[in-house]
Amino acid sequence: MRVAKWGNSLAVRLPAGVVEVLELKEGDQIEIHIAGRREFAIGRDNSRQKAMERIRALRRPLPPGFYFDREAANGR
């Protein structure tokens, strides 16, 4: 891999083998961790999935007769 300039940042192009193994596609979020003095590890960013799991764990039943009106909530 080679480091390249991209605007004011630096970028690394991922080899096709890494993309295949991680099943990545354009727009996916990834995490890069420092694995050693001159090494790093790449993995999928699961923070969104973990947040949704925490939200689902807090799910409570709505009161009887509850109705949500998006237009009224947004003052339209």
MOSULVEN-V543529 format. One record per residue. RES is the residue in one letter. PHI is phi in degrees with one decimal (NA if undefined). PSI is psi in whole degrees, 0 to 359 (none if undefined). NEAR is the number of other C-alpha atoms within 10 Angstrom. Layout:
RES_PHI_PSI_NEAR / RES_PHI_PSI_NEAR
//
This chain:
M_NA_152_7 / R_-127.5_140_7 / V_-84.9_133_9 / A_-128.3_156_11 / K_-81.4_134_9 / W_-137.5_97_9 / G_65.6_233_7 / N_-92.8_4_6 / S_-112.2_174_7 / L_-110.8_148_9 / A_-131.8_153_12 / V_-124.4_129_11 / R_-86.5_128_9 / L_-83.4_135_11 / P_-64.4_151_9 / A_-56.3_324_10 / G_-61.4_319_9 / V_-66.2_317_12 / V_-60.9_318_12 / E_-64.6_311_10 / V_-61.4_318_8 / L_-84.0_356_13 / E_52.9_49_10 / L_-87.0_153_15 / K_-139.3_166_9 / E_-56.0_133_6 / G_96.1_347_6 / D_-65.5_149_9 / Q_-93.3_136_13 / I_-128.6_163_14 / E_-115.6_140_11 / I_-118.9_124_11 / H_-113.7_145_11 / I_-75.6_120_10 / A_-103.1_344_10 / G_-170.7_187_8 / R_-59.8_320_6 / R_-131.3_36_6 / E_-134.5_151_8 / F_-139.0_160_10 / A_-123.0_144_10 / I_-115.3_138_14 / G_-151.1_166_13 / R_-66.7_146_13 / D_-87.4_109_13 / N_-100.9_15_11 / S_-62.9_322_12 / R_-65.1_316_10 / Q_-63.8_317_10 / K_-63.7_320_11 / A_-63.6_318_11 / M_-64.5_322_11 / E_-63.6_320_11 / R_-66.1_320_11 / I_-64.9_316_10 / R_-63.0_326_10 / A_-66.6_335_9 / L_-89.4_358_8 / R_-55.0_130_8 / R_-123.9_150_7 / P_-67.7_146_5 / L_-79.7_153_8 / P_-64.2_153_7 / P_-57.3_137_6 / G_78.5_7_5 / F_-64.0_136_6 / Y_-138.0_130_8 / F_-106.2_124_7 / D_-112.2_107_8 / R_-60.5_318_9 / E_-63.0_317_8 / A_-68.5_322_8 / A_-63.8_327_8 / N_-95.7_6_7 / G_65.3_34_7 / R_-93.9_none_6
//
